[in-house]
């Protein structure tokens, strides 16, 4: 299983909220920055530690 880490495309923040209402073609995960409300992009994937 993988863990997805997000990064803001505008302010480079890492804190987000995820909502099904924010899912779109440009934002398939529905992650939005809590600071500037910009769509988040996937920063990297990490394997889930067991």
C-alpha positions as CSV (number, residue, x, y, z in Angstrom):
1,X,0.0,0.0,0.0
2,X,1.2,3.5,-0.8
3,X,0.8,6.8,1.0
4,X,0.4,9.9,-1.1
5,X,2.1,13.1,-0.1
6,X,0.7,16.4,-1.6
7,X,2.3,19.8,-2.3
8,X,0.6,23.0,-3.1
9,X,1.2,24.3,-6.6
10,X,1.0,27.9,-5.5
11,X,2.5,28.3,-2.0
12,X,4.4,25.0,-1.6
13,X,2.5,24.1,1.5
14,X,1.9,20.5,2.6
15,X,-1.3,20.7,4.6
16,X,-4.5,19.9,2.7
17,X,-8.1,18.9,3.0
18,X,-9.5,16.2,0.8
19,X,-13.1,16.4,-0.4
20,X,-15.2,14.6,-3.0
21,X,-16.7,17.9,-3.9
22,X,-13.3,19.2,-5.1
23,X,-12.6,16.4,-7.5
24,X,-12.2,17.5,-11.0
25,X,-10.2,16.7,-14.2
26,X,-7.3,18.9,-13.0
27,X,-7.6,17.8,-9.4
28,X,-8.3,14.0,-9.5
29,X,-7.6,13.5,-5.8
30,X,-9.8,16.4,-4.5
31,X,-6.9,17.8,-2.4
32,X,-7.0,21.5,-1.7
33,X,-4.5,23.6,0.2
34,X,-5.8,24.9,3.6
35,X,-3.8,28.1,3.3
36,X,-4.5,29.5,-0.2
37,X,-7.3,27.1,-1.4
38,X,-5.3,26.1,-4.5
39,X,-5.4,22.5,-5.9
40,X,-2.6,20.2,-4.6
41,X,-0.3,18.1,-6.7
42,X,1.2,14.8,-5.8
43,X,4.6,15.4,-4.3
44,X,5.7,11.8,-3.9
45,X,4.5,8.3,-3.0
46,X,5.9,6.5,0.0
47,X,5.4,2.8,0.9
48,X,3.3,2.3,4.0
49,X,5.5,1.0,6.9
50,X,4.2,-2.2,8.3
